[in-house]
Amino acid sequence: MDNKQHLRLIIGGFLSLAVVMGIGRFAYTPLLPYMEEATGLSSFSSGLLATWNYIGYFLGALLAGRGTFHVRWFYVFLIVSAMTTYSMGVTESMSIWSALRLLSGVASGFVFVYMSEWLIRRLAEDGRTRGVGLLYSGVGFGILFTGIALPLLLPITTWQIGWVFLGVVSIGLIGVIYQSTKHVTTRSLPAPTNSVGKTKPLLSMNVLLVSYFLEGFGYIIYATFITSVLATVASFSFDVVWIWAIVGIGAMPSCLFWAWLGQTIRKETALILAYLIQVVSLILPIGLTDAFFIILSAFGFGATFMGITVLTIALAKEQQSTKPVVSQLTAAYAFGQLLGPFIAGMLLMVHVETIAFAISAGVVTIALMFVCLSYLKRSGQHAIREY
């Protein structure tokens, strides 16, 4: 690809993840407090809706990893994501909401895995792998957009209009995505090749799968309930939904930062640092409801959750470059995600608000310890072999 085509493909990937992840998947978080207030949606039901979405995400990731799909399926699932977002605002049926969140999850899981494999291979072919950070920054862009647009829109309208508005925006972005990616077809993708001349990662694929599963379980509790819980336990001089914009501000540049840091120091060391910062961010809202600490927590969370994704996928690609590792990792991540909101939702039913965040921090701490111990063990073995 020439420079212009390369840039267009990155823009298409960036906007694809903004549509299916930043909007289609995560718009639920800032809209949830308004839905609960207007419809009487319980914490258990809101957790169940989130779980349906993550079941879909799990299924979509598995589907994308089963073989080579024609590029048309990429566009089909983009449209599914936009239409399910739009349709959330035209019904108040719990059963229909559940079906829509399930379909939205399938679309986001498929597009995330498909675009990751598609773009990473093309960039690797052209020797421009640094562009991967820009791809995943699309998630932060979508979060930032919803975090700014919804607080401006919802005070003067309804939560239904919020969903409809985001669906219409998503449909418009799909037109831009098509124009950016139509020059590339699946037939032009090179076959994956073995990594040559790279230092073998000090974290095995099994360690990456387990830690990523735990990260999925832990981070999603915070990502799902941060705005709805803060609406009940904290008081701010501004709409609590603005906290979601802070998450987006942290997330958007984070992929580029962590990709750069992983090149500057070992990726394993950068991953451990990202986990450590996230654990601190998850702990802050427990008993600290001052706006300063909440903003710091939201920014730290936003700055790490996609960074962990970038570093984990990069390490897995170095470990097993000829296998569909993005699908495997995303399925493990999604399995953790579908458990987290369900369990947290049950806890929130008995009005133990901050215990959900304590569980979130505890599970991610286990992931951090698991990665640290494995890293220390394998680096020690490596040092002995070198000696």
Beta strands, then each sheet from edge to edge (+ up, - down):
end
